[in-house]
Amino acid sequence: GEWRTWAIVNFILATGARAGTVCNVKMSDINYTKKEITFTKVKTKQVQVVPLSASLENALKTYIRIWRHNKVDGWLFSNIEDEKLTVNALHQAFTRYCNNREVEHTSVHGLRHSFARGWIKNNGNVFALQNIMGHSTQDMTRRYVKLFADDLKEGYEAYCFAFFACIFPPF
């Protein structure tokens, strides 16, 4: 279970997928050649394609080799009987995973918020984020980002210096 949960954490932090979406991903939904993942069962009921990063690809290949014994079909994240993982089982596994690491605040959905916040902090395009997260409005995407005061200060001084140095030259 630890490898599976580790892979799920990596998966959500790299894709921003909802728990229900994660449970519905099949191995055939991952296209290593095109570097994309197709979500066929999402909240909006529309097929969604998200990028597959090199780091997530490596994590998934490691997980598949160790936990899934190099299987090439079926559910990506299955239970011990090789059946579809339920959202409830995912939540329970994640809670155990966090408790084993002495992490107090455990929320699978919190990983989705971390994905959104990280995307913006790393200069990701807000419109692309909206699309990846499957939001119909920018307002919903904004709720996920919630930057804290320290986040807003990060890089501010460098921005102001560069901005004002260009507009107000010293002559």
Secondary structure, 3 states (H helix, E strand, C coil): CHHHHHHHHHHHHHHCCCHHHHHCCEHHHEECCCCEEEECCCCCCCCEEEECCHHHHHHHHHHHHHCCCCCCCCECCECCCCCECCHHHHHHHHHHHHHHCCCCCCCHHHHHHHHHHHHHHCCCCHHHHHHHHCCCCHHHHHHHHCCCHHHHHCCHHHHHHHHHHHHCCCC
